Each structure stands twice: as structure tokens, then as C-alpha cells.
Amino acid sequence: MTLHKNSLLAVAVALIALASLSVILFTSNVGVGNASEPNMHAAILNTATTSVGVAAASQIAADTGSRSCASRVITTYSDISLSFDSDFTPTASAGHLQSGTTTVFYDSAIYGCGNVSAIARSATSTITVSTFVF
């Protein structure tokens, strides 16, 4: 009878451990990239200015690789369509719209820091992209 009680106890402990592990694994907060944390100093990795036209999308920022990316800041002088997904190519009518004469902060927790492509919506636009890292 003692062997049977020990077996039941071992099974109960194993089930409790499995349930605890499942709770930990399935309730963790998984974000995109490295979210900007309060009071963390971010340094500029690079800044590039380029022109994009209406004929074809151009890559305006490359994946930051293993660097801990904080954000991207994009300035444009006319309407553009953006893509933050390598599998989607923006067009003049599809993509994330950034209106002309604006500067927008794109947090890596939401948009990631992979490749960014852009196309002008109506007229060639000059774009400046700055990437910030921790």
C-alpha cells in the first residue's frame, strides 16, 4: 500500500509542476523587438536621407540585426505608404500612410526594427530615417 501512495504522490507532484510551468509559459508578455523603457538612454545608430518615387517601393531602412533597437523616426515631405513587413510591398494605395510634412516616431515594441519599405503616393518624396538603439 505504501508503494501505491508514493506513486500517487509522485503523479500529483508531476501534475502540479506541469500546471505551474504551463501557466508561466502561456502568460508571459512577449513583445516585438525591444520596447522603449522609461529612463533608458537610446543612442542614434544611423540616419539616412533618400528619395522615393511612385513607380516602385524602395527599402528605406534595413533590419538592425542583433542590435537592441528602440525606435525609428521617419520624416517625409509628401504622402508615402510604408511597410514594416518584409513579406508586404507597399503600393500608392496600400500600406501604412504617413502624411506629407510629418515626422513620426515608430516604437519598436509595435513596429519592430526590421526592413522598412516605402513608396510615394503621388509625387516623389524625400525621406529621412533615423534608427535609435539601446
Number of C-alpha atoms within 10 A of each C-alpha: 6 7 8 9 10 11 12 12 12 12 12 12 12 12 12 12 11 12 12 11 11 11 10 10 10 9 8 8 6 9 11 12 19 20 17 17 11 6 6 9 11 16 12 14 14 12 14 12 13 13 15 22 18 18 14 14 21 19 16 21 22 12 13 16 10 6 14 16 27 25 26 24 15 21 20 23 18 18 20 31 22 25 24 19 16 12 8 13 20 25 21 20 13 15 19 14 18 21 16 17 13 12 16 13 11 16 20 23 18 13 17 23 29 18 17 24 24 30 31 31 24 14 15 17 23 18 22 18 19 17 23 22 20 16
